Amino acid sequence: MNRRQFIRLLALETVALSVTRPSSLLSSETAPQVAITIDDPNTYKTPIMSPQERNRAILNALHGHSDLKSALFVCGERVDNNVGKKILETWDKAGHLLGNHSYSHINLDSRQIDPETYVQDIQRGEEVVKSFSRFTRLFRFPFLKEGDTKPKRDEVRAFLKEHGYRIGHVTIDTSDWYVDERMRKRLAKEPDADLTGYRDFYLSHIRERATYYDDLSKRVLGRSVKHTLLLHHSLLNALFLGDLLECFERNGWELIDAQEAFADPVFARLPDIVPAGESIIWALAKESGKFESSLRYPGEDGGYEEEKMDRLGL
């Protein structure tokens, strides 16, 4: 599929809006459940599609699957402009949750970052989103890093609790950002490149990680939690999120709204580990001390996918 075909698909938005979920879904008693959460809306330039087109395509994919409601975690500096604010308005009006993802996307595990600086950045990020009706006091740590020392971890956790925030944990962590990065580099060199390989790798990668974290959830907690999948507001997801949602359904997963997922008791857990963070399922497995052979650190990273994509010429 080349650039011209993608642009043609964008013109068929009304068709996308008519898609409904298959009637053959397994019941919620047996089917694993997953909500879509999306980080880092932005106004960056990409080789194809404007910021507004990318945003519209992602929203259409969600709307086309029974008006699925996501949670958008906003890094303030990436949308702190007129275009960015209009993008946030479209999510707010569509009924999606808007959470805080800080202002500057600071890594709390950095030795140069102290808790005071970090919480000031959280507060600055809140200023960007607090006026929207769907703003929800969910905070997602950038890079999923929650502190490299116990005092740092606990001070930020205390701030969040004092200000009414819950942690917007991820259960299924992914490296979709890395696939997007490599695809954009290819498009910068070859604007009409066939992107089928990137789509297929993306779908396979997400399916693999979803299976891994769901299996780990059953081993650690004795059940399949209501999952939250980490994705990014990217060109990759603008092009292929609809394919991913269909892939989940074909493989027996039930798509649920983010608000329903975050009601699962697992999201109130605060694992006692250092460094803190990663997927909440990963962190609970680490805390238990029983699953070392199943864990790698970090849980997800582009480096794990590099050799695979190199072999495929992607």
N, C-alpha and C positions, 0 to 999 in steps of 0.2 A: 504494500500500500504506500503510494507516494504522496507528496504534498498536495497535488491537485485533488486527489481522491479525498484527503482529509478535509480540504476546504469545501468540497462538495457535500461531505457528510454534515458539516456545520450548517449548511443551508437546509438540511432536513430535520431541523430541531423538532418540528411538530410531530414527526414520525417517532422520534425518541420519546416524546412525552406520552405516547400511547402504549408503551411497553408495560406489561404487568408481570407480577411474579407467577411462576409456574404453579399449577394447582396440585402438582405431584410432590410438593414439599413434605418431608417427614414432619411428624408432629413435634411440638416444642419439647415434649417429654423425652424424645430420643435424639433430636437434631442438635448439634452444637450451635450456639447462637453467637452472632458477632455484630457489633456496631462499628460504623465507620467514623473515625476521628481524623481530622485533617489539620496539620500544622502549617504555620508560616504563609498565610496569604500575602501576596506581594505584587508589586507593579514592575517587576523586572522585564527587560526585553528578552525574547527568545527567538530562535531562528524562524519559526513559524508561529502564528497566532499572537494576537495582541493580549495584554493582560485581561481585558474585558472578555475577549473570546475564550481564553482559557477558563476564566471564572464561570462564564455562562455554560461551557461544556461540562464542567464538574457538577454544577447545580442541576443541569438537565439530566445527567446520569443518575443522580440521587432521586430527582423528582420522577424519573421514568421507572423507578422501581418502587411503586406504591407510595410515592412521596416520602421516601425514607429520610428521616431527620438525623443529621450528623451533629458533631461538635467541632467547631472551628477554633483552634487555639492561636491567638493573635500575638505575634511579635510586633510591638508597636512601631518601631522604626521602619519596618518594611511597608507599612501602609499609612504612614504619617504624612499624607498628601491628599489632594482632592480626589484623585483617581482611587487611591486606597480606601478612602472613607466611603466612596460610592460602592466599592466592592463589598465592604462590610455591611452597608445598608441592604444589599441584595440578599445576604445571608440572614440578616435580622428579619427582613420582611417575609422571607421564606420559612421562618420558624425554626431555624437551626440554633443550637446553643452557641454562644460566643464566650470563650474562656480566655484567661490571661496566660500568656507565654513569655512574659517579661517585655521590656522595651528593647534591650540591646542583645538579646540571645547570649547572655554571659554563661560561661561554664563554671558552675559552683566548685568543681573539683580543682580548678586552677589555683595554684599556690598564691597567685597575685590577688585573688579575690577574697575579701573578708565579708562576713555576714552583713555588716552595715551597708556596704556598697551594694550587695546583692538585693537586700530588701528594698532599698531605695529604687532600684531598677524595676522591681515588681510593682511598686507604687506608681512609678512613671508609666509602666505598661498599662496599668488599670485606667489611667487617665484617658487613654485612647479608646477604650471599649465600654467604659461604665455608663455612658449615656444611651446605649442601645437597649431596647426593651428585652432582648434575649440574653443580655449579659448575665452570666452565671459565675458565682465565685468558685470556679475550678481553676487551679493553677497547675500547669504542666511545666516541669523543669526542662529547660533547654538541654539537649543532648541526653535527657533522662538521667542527668547527674545530680544527686541530691546531697553531696557533701563528702569530701575525702577525709574528714576527721569527725569524730563524734560531737565535739562542741559546735562545730560549724553546722553540721546536720541538724542538731537539736535546736539551735538558735533560730534557724530558718523555719523549722517545723513549728516552733512556738509562735513566731510571727504570723504564720499562716493561720493557725488556730485562733489566735487573738483577733484576727481580722476577718474571721468567718469563712476562710477558704478551706476547701477540700482539695486533695491532690488529684489531678486528672490523670491517674495512672494509665499506662499502656499495659495490656496483657500480651498482645501479639506485636512484638517489635519487628521491624523490617529495615531493609536498606534500599527502599524504592528511590530515595534521593540519589543514590549512586548510579542506578540504572538510568535515571533521568539525566544525570550529569554526562554520562557517556553518550547517550542518545543525542543530546544537544550538541556535543562536540562533533559528532558525525554529521548532523544537519548543517552545522556551520561550514563544514568542508564540502558537503554534498547535499544541497537543498532538496533534491529530489530522491534522496536515498530511500530504499525500501526499509520500512521500519517494522516489518513483520517479526524479525528475529528479536527485536527489543520487546515487542508485545509478548511474544511467547516466553521469553526469559522472565519477564516481570510476572506473568501469571504463574509460572512454575515456581518462582522464588516465593511469592506470597503464599501459595498453596502449601509449599514445604514448611514454611515458618509457622503457618497457622496450625498445621498438623502437629508440629513439634511442641508448640506452647499449649495446645489443647491436651496433648498426651501428658505433658509435664503437670498441668493443672490437675488432671485425674490422679496422678501419682502423688502429688504433694498434698492436695486438699480432698481427694477422694471423690471429686466431681468435676464436671466441666463448668467453669464459671461463665457468666455473661461477658463475652470478650469485647475488648476495645482494640481495634486494629489501628496501628500508626501508619498514616500516609501523609503525603505533603501536597501542598497546593502548587502543582507543577505541570509542566507541559506533558509529561508522561501520563499523569492522571487525567488531564484534560482529554487526551486521546484514548485512553484505555480503561478508565474507571468503569464504564458500562460493561466492558468485557469481563472485568474482575468480578463485578456483582453477579453476573450471569454464571461465572465460573464457580463462585461459592454455592450458588443455588444448585447447579448441576452436581456438585459434590456433596449435597445433603446438608448444607449449612442453612440456618435460618437468619435472615437479615433483620435486625431489630434497631429501634431508635436509640441514640446515644443516651438519652435521659433514662431509658429503661435499663440499659447496661450499667450505668453509674449507680444505680440503686442496689446492685449486688453488694453484699457485705464485704467482699474481698477488698473493695476500694477504701474501706476504713482502716485497713491494716497498715501498720508502720513497722516494717521489718527492721530488726536490730542488727544491721550489718554496716560495715565500713570497708571500702567506700560504699556509700548508699546509692540506690537508684537501679537502673535497668528496668526491664519489665517487672511488674509487681509479682508475677508468677516466678520469674527467675530469682527475684530477691527473696521470696518466701522459701524457695528451694535451697538457696544459699544459707538462709538463716537456720534451716533444719539440720544442716550438716550431713544430710543423707544422700545427696545427689551430685556429688562433686564430679563424677564421671560424665554427667549429662550437661555440665555447665562449661561455658567458655567466657572469657572476659576480654573485651566487652561482649555483651550478649549478641549484638549485631554490629557490623562495620563493613564498609565497602571493601576492605581488604579480603574478606572472606569470599567475595564474589568476583574479585579481579581475575583470578586465573581461569575461572569458568567462562567469563565473558571473553577473555583473550582467546581461549580455545575456539570459541564460536565466531571469532572475528567481529565482535560487537564493540 
